[in-house]
Amino acid sequence: MVTYRGQPVGTVAAHDPETEALNYDQVFTRDFAISAFAFLLDGRPEIVRHFLTTAVRLQSHERQLDCFKPGEGLIPASFKVTGDGVDERLTGDFGEAAIARVAPVDSGFWWLLTLQGAMNRSVGGFALCSD
């Protein structure tokens, strides 16, 4: 479980203590969408809510037409928590750290799928939309 400021915000993509993580120590939007449904079915909607709000906070807010920088509204492909305590920071990855440097063209769809699942499970998805 990945936490940020004491709140669960997602799960790591993989964990192998015998190898150095490339970027598998990050929370991937696509991978977490699948985990979100398990958390919802298990009665743990707070993890899903924190994930959704974290990803939205990290989305690009700068309007631009540059093929090398994320455009406005793009949800990151993944994010990670760095630092400790008061120095904790969230860093979104828009393809710069991806193994194949792939742009996150599908992350917004996975985020919406997760939000839709949260709304269908009546865990405050509609309230989350108005936030």
Accessible surface in RSA format (square Angstrom, percent):
REM  Atomic radii and reference values for relative SASA: ProtOr
REM  Chains: A
REM  Algorithm: Lee & Richards
REM  Probe-radius: 1.40
REM  Slices: 20
REM RES _ NUM      All-atoms   Total-Side   Main-Chain    Non-polar    All polar
REM                ABS   REL    ABS   REL    ABS   REL    ABS   REL    ABS   REL
RES MET A   1   106.06  54.9  43.15  28.6  62.92 149.8  43.30  36.8  62.76  83.2
RES VAL A   2    19.36  12.7  15.84  14.3   3.52   8.5  19.36  16.8   0.00   0.0
RES THR A   3    63.99  45.5  56.79  57.6   7.20  17.2  28.89  38.8  35.11  53.1
RES TYR A   4    26.00  12.1  24.50  13.9   1.50   3.9  10.92   8.2  15.08  18.6
RES ARG A   5   164.49  69.1 135.29  69.0  29.20  69.5  58.29  79.7 106.20  64.4
RES GLY A   6    66.87  82.5   0.00   N/A  66.87  82.5  36.06  99.0  30.81  69.0
RES GLN A   7    84.19  47.1  84.19  61.5   0.00   0.0  21.70  46.2  62.49  47.4
RES PRO A   8    27.16  19.8  27.16  24.8   0.00   0.0  27.16  22.4   0.00   0.0
RES VAL A   9     3.27   2.2   3.27   3.0   0.00   0.0   3.27   2.8   0.00   0.0
RES GLY A  10     0.00   0.0   0.00   N/A   0.00   0.0   0.00   0.0   0.00   0.0
RES THR A  11    34.80  24.8  31.85  32.3   2.96   7.0  25.55  34.3   9.25  14.0
RES VAL A  12    54.40  35.8  41.08  37.2  13.31  32.1  41.08  35.7  13.31  36.1
RES ALA A  13    33.85  31.1   2.01   3.1  31.83  72.4   5.04   7.1  28.81  76.3
RES ALA A  14    54.96  50.5  40.11  61.9  14.84  33.8  49.46  69.7   5.49  14.6
RES HIS A  15   150.77  82.4 117.18  81.5  33.59  85.9  81.98  84.5  68.78  80.0
RES ASP A  16    75.85  53.1  63.22  62.9  12.63  29.9  25.53  60.1  50.32  50.2
RES PRO A  17   114.20  83.2  76.06  69.3  38.13 138.6  84.19  69.5  30.01 186.5
RES GLU A  18   158.95  91.3 123.81  93.7  35.14  83.7  45.16  87.4 113.78  92.9
RES THR A  19    88.55  63.0  69.94  70.9  18.61  44.4  64.88  87.2  23.67  35.8
RES GLU A  20   162.89  93.5 134.70 101.9  28.19  67.1  57.60 111.4 105.29  86.0
RES ALA A  21    49.03  45.1  26.31  40.6  22.72  51.7  32.55  45.8  16.49  43.7
RES LEU A  22   133.31  74.2 104.64  74.9  28.67  72.1 110.10  77.3  23.20  62.4
RES ASN A  23     7.54   5.2   7.43   7.2   0.12   0.3   4.02   9.7   3.53   3.4
RES TYR A  24    94.52  44.1  94.52  53.8   0.00   0.0  59.57  44.8  34.95  43.1
RES ASP A  25    56.50  39.6  46.29  46.1  10.22  24.2  25.34  59.6  31.17  31.1
RES GLN A  26     9.81   5.5   9.79   7.2   0.02   0.1   0.35   0.7   9.47   7.2
RES VAL A  27     0.18   0.1   0.18   0.2   0.00   0.0   0.18   0.2   0.00   0.0
RES PHE A  28    29.68  14.8  28.78  17.8   0.90   2.3  28.78  17.5   0.90   2.6
RES THR A  29     0.51   0.4   0.47   0.5   0.03   0.1   0.44   0.6   0.07   0.1
RES ARG A  30   118.54  49.8 117.57  59.9   0.96   2.3  31.83  43.5  86.71  52.6
RES ASP A  31    54.33  38.1  46.86  46.6   7.46  17.6  24.45  57.5  29.88  29.8
RES PHE A  32     1.46   0.7   0.38   0.2   1.07   2.8   1.19   0.7   0.26   0.7
RES ALA A  33     0.00   0.0   0.00   0.0   0.00   0.0   0.00   0.0   0.00   0.0
RES ILE A  34   112.60  64.1 108.16  80.6   4.43  10.7 108.55  78.2   4.05  11.0
RES SER A  35    35.06  29.6  29.82  39.8   5.24  12.1  10.71  22.8  24.35  34.1
RES ALA A  36     0.24   0.2   0.24   0.4   0.00   0.0   0.24   0.3   0.00   0.0
RES PHE A  37    66.78  33.4  66.65  41.3   0.12   0.3  66.74  40.5   0.04   0.1
RES ALA A  38    63.04  58.0  53.15  82.0   9.89  22.5  58.48  82.4   4.56  12.1
RES PHE A  39    23.40  11.7  23.19  14.4   0.22   0.6  23.40  14.2   0.00   0.0
RES LEU A  40     5.57   3.1   0.86   0.6   4.71  11.8   0.95   0.7   4.62  12.4
RES LEU A  41   128.23  71.4  99.61  71.3  28.62  71.9  99.83  70.1  28.41  76.4
RES ASP A  42    92.07  64.5  67.33  67.0  24.75  58.5  22.25  52.4  69.83  69.6
RES GLY A  43    56.68  69.9   0.00   N/A  56.68  69.9  32.63  89.5  24.05  53.9
RES ARG A  44    91.91  38.6  91.91  46.9   0.00   0.0  23.74  32.5  68.17  41.3
RES PRO A  45    38.65  28.2  38.20  34.8   0.45   1.6  38.33  31.6   0.32   2.0
RES GLU A  46    78.38  45.0  74.80  56.6   3.58   8.5  45.48  88.0  32.90  26.9
RES ILE A  47     2.96   1.7   2.96   2.2   0.00   0.0   2.96   2.1   0.00   0.0
RES VAL A  48     0.41   0.3   0.41   0.4   0.00   0.0   0.41   0.4   0.00   0.0
RES ARG A  49    76.16  32.0  74.23  37.8   1.94   4.6  37.23  50.9  38.93  23.6
RES HIS A  50    42.82  23.4  42.53  29.6   0.29   0.8  25.08  25.8  17.74  20.6
RES PHE A  51     0.00   0.0   0.00   0.0   0.00   0.0   0.00   0.0   0.00   0.0
RES LEU A  52     0.86   0.5   0.76   0.5   0.10   0.2   0.86   0.6   0.00   0.0
RES THR A  53    39.67  28.2  36.61  37.1   3.06   7.3  32.27  43.3   7.40  11.2
RES THR A  54     1.74   1.2   1.74   1.8   0.00   0.0   0.00   0.0   1.74   2.6
RES ALA A  55     0.05   0.0   0.05   0.1   0.00   0.0   0.05   0.1   0.00   0.0
RES VAL A  56    55.39  36.4  55.27  50.0   0.12   0.3  55.27  48.0   0.12   0.3
RES ARG A  57   138.78  58.3 115.06  58.7  23.72  56.5  71.33  97.5  67.46  40.9
RES LEU A  58    32.84  18.3  22.19  15.9  10.65  26.8  24.84  17.4   8.01  21.6
RES GLN A  59    39.64  22.2  35.47  25.9   4.17   9.9   0.00   0.0  39.64  30.1
RES SER A  60    13.92  11.8   5.34   7.1   8.58  19.8  10.01  21.3   3.91   5.5
RES HIS A  61   125.95  68.8 101.27  70.4  24.68  63.1  76.70  79.1  49.24  57.3
RES GLU A  62   110.62  63.5 104.00  78.7   6.62  15.8  40.92  79.2  69.69  56.9
RES ARG A  63   202.25  84.9 177.69  90.6  24.56  58.5  66.97  91.5 135.29  82.0
RES GLN A  64    42.21  23.6  22.45  16.4  19.76  47.1  20.95  44.6  21.26  16.1
RES LEU A  65   191.81 106.8 151.85 108.6  39.96 100.4 157.01 110.3  34.80  93.6
RES ASP A  66    57.26  40.1  41.68  41.5  15.58  36.8  17.63  41.5  39.62  39.5
RES CYS A  67   117.74  89.1  71.51  79.8  46.23 108.7  51.68 130.9  66.06  71.2
RES PHE A  68   176.02  88.1 146.29  90.6  29.73  77.4 153.21  92.9  22.81  65.3
RES LYS A  69   120.64  58.9 108.44  66.5  12.20  29.0  56.97  51.3  63.67  67.8
RES PRO A  70    30.86  22.5  24.45  22.3   6.40  23.3  30.10  24.9   0.76   4.7
RES GLY A  71    27.60  34.0   0.00   N/A  27.60  34.0  21.07  57.8   6.53  14.6
RES GLU A  72    98.85  56.7  68.81  52.1  30.03  71.5  22.44  43.4  76.41  62.4
RES GLY A  73    34.53  42.6   0.00   N/A  34.53  42.6  18.85  51.7  15.68  35.1
RES LEU A  74    51.60  28.7  46.70  33.4   4.90  12.3  51.19  36.0   0.41   1.1
RES ILE A  75    10.84   6.2   9.97   7.4   0.87   2.1   9.97   7.2   0.87   2.4
RES PRO A  76     0.00   0.0   0.00   0.0   0.00   0.0   0.00   0.0   0.00   0.0
RES ALA A  77    21.86  20.1  18.19  28.1   3.67   8.3  19.52  27.5   2.34   6.2
RES SER A  78     0.15   0.1   0.15   0.2   0.00   0.0   0.00   0.0   0.15   0.2
RES PHE A  79     0.00   0.0   0.00   0.0   0.00   0.0   0.00   0.0   0.00   0.0
RES LYS A  80    61.16  29.8  60.31  37.0   0.85   2.0  25.33  22.8  35.83  38.2
RES VAL A  81    33.92  22.3  11.16  10.1  22.76  54.8  11.16   9.7  22.76  61.7
RES THR A  82    39.46  28.1  34.69  35.2   4.76  11.3  39.08  52.5   0.38   0.6
RES GLY A  83    51.34  63.3   0.00   N/A  51.34  63.3  25.30  69.4  26.03  58.3
RES ASP A  84   119.73  83.9 112.27 111.7   7.46  17.6  35.61  83.8  84.12  83.9
RES GLY A  85    54.86  67.7   0.00   N/A  54.86  67.7  45.15 123.9   9.71  21.7
RES VAL A  86   150.41  99.0 117.81 106.6  32.61  78.6 126.26 109.7  24.16  65.5
RES ASP A  87    99.41  69.6  92.08  91.7   7.33  17.3  25.24  59.4  74.17  74.0
RES GLU A  88    24.24  13.9  21.06  15.9   3.18   7.6   0.31   0.6  23.93  19.5
RES ARG A  89   152.72  64.1 150.83  76.9   1.90   4.5  60.31  82.4  92.42  56.0
RES LEU A  90    31.78  17.7   9.54   6.8  22.24  55.9   9.54   6.7  22.24  59.9
RES THR A  91    68.08  48.4  63.33  64.2   4.75  11.3  57.14  76.7  10.94  16.5
RES GLY A  92    19.16  23.6   0.00   N/A  19.16  23.6   1.02   2.8  18.14  40.6
RES ASP A  93     8.21   5.7   6.82   6.8   1.39   3.3   7.13  16.8   1.08   1.1
RES PHE A  94    33.64  16.8  21.19  13.1  12.45  32.4  21.19  12.8  12.45  35.6
RES GLY A  95     6.31   7.8   0.00   N/A   6.31   7.8   4.85  13.3   1.46   3.3
RES GLU A  96   102.27  58.7  85.96  65.0  16.32  38.8  70.25 135.9  32.02  26.1
RES ALA A  97    50.52  46.4  35.00  54.0  15.51  35.3  41.47  58.4   9.05  24.0
RES ALA A  98    15.38  14.1  15.37  23.7   0.02   0.0  15.38  21.7   0.00   0.0
RES ILE A  99   102.92  58.6  77.07  57.4  25.85  62.3  81.69  58.8  21.23  57.6
RES ALA A 100    75.17  69.1  45.81  70.7  29.35  66.8  55.19  77.7  19.98  52.9
RES ARG A 101   160.67  67.5 137.51  70.1  23.16  55.1  54.08  73.9 106.60  64.6
RES VAL A 102    91.15  60.0  84.67  76.6   6.48  15.6  88.72  77.1   2.43   6.6
RES ALA A 103    57.86  53.2  48.21  74.4   9.65  21.9  49.78  70.1   8.08  21.4
RES PRO A 104     3.97   2.9   0.75   0.7   3.23  11.7   3.89   3.2   0.08   0.5
RES VAL A 105   117.76  77.5 100.40  90.9  17.36  41.8 103.55  90.0  14.21  38.5
RES ASP A 106    55.42  38.8  54.97  54.7   0.45   1.1  24.37  57.4  31.04  31.0
RES SER A 107     2.27   1.9   1.80   2.4   0.47   1.1   2.27   4.8   0.00   0.0
RES GLY A 108    23.57  29.1   0.00   N/A  23.57  29.1  22.23  61.0   1.35   3.0
RES PHE A 109   147.47  73.8 141.35  87.6   6.12  15.9 142.24  86.2   5.24  15.0
RES TRP A 110    66.28  26.6  65.81  31.9   0.47   1.1  60.43  32.2   5.85   9.5
RES TRP A 111    32.68  13.1  32.67  15.8   0.00   0.0  32.68  17.4   0.00   0.0
RES LEU A 112    99.42  55.4  96.48  69.0   2.94   7.4  96.77  68.0   2.65   7.1
RES LEU A 113    74.39  41.4  69.25  49.5   5.14  12.9  73.41  51.6   0.98   2.6
RES THR A 114     0.61   0.4   0.28   0.3   0.33   0.8   0.35   0.5   0.26   0.4
RES LEU A 115    13.82   7.7  13.82   9.9   0.00   0.0  13.82   9.7   0.00   0.0
RES GLN A 116    80.65  45.1  80.48  58.8   0.17   0.4  39.54  84.2  41.11  31.2
RES GLY A 117     2.78   3.4   0.00   N/A   2.78   3.4   2.78   7.6   0.00   0.0
RES ALA A 118     3.02   2.8   3.02   4.7   0.00   0.0   3.02   4.3   0.00   0.0
RES MET A 119    41.85  21.7  35.40  23.4   6.46  15.4  34.94  29.7   6.91   9.2
RES ASN A 120   104.10  71.8  74.12  71.6  29.98  72.2  24.31  58.5  79.79  77.1
RES ARG A 121   114.81  48.2  96.25  49.1  18.56  44.2  26.31  36.0  88.50  53.6
RES SER A 122   100.25  84.7  68.30  91.1  31.96  73.6  43.86  93.4  56.40  79.0
RES VAL A 123    41.11  27.1  20.70  18.7  20.41  49.2  29.82  25.9  11.29  30.6
RES GLY A 124    29.36  36.2   0.00   N/A  29.36  36.2  22.74  62.4   6.62  14.8
RES GLY A 125     2.38   2.9   0.00   N/A   2.38   2.9   0.86   2.4   1.52   3.4
RES PHE A 126   151.72  75.9 144.46  89.5   7.26  18.9 144.90  87.8   6.82  19.5
RES ALA A 127    54.75  50.3  45.69  70.5   9.07  20.6  52.23  73.6   2.52   6.7
RES LEU A 128    18.41  10.3  10.82   7.7   7.58  19.1  10.82   7.6   7.58  20.4
RES CYS A 129    72.39  54.8  37.13  41.4  35.26  82.9  30.91  78.3  41.48  44.7
RES SER A 130    98.07  82.9  56.72  75.7  41.35  95.2  52.96 112.8  45.11  63.2
RES ASP A 131   131.89  92.4  69.72  69.4  62.18 147.0  41.55  97.8  90.34  90.1
END  Absolute sums over single chains surface
CHAIN  1 A     8000.3       6264.5       1735.8       4743.7       3256.5
END  Absolute sums over all chains
TOTAL          8000.3       6264.5       1735.8       4743.7       3256.5
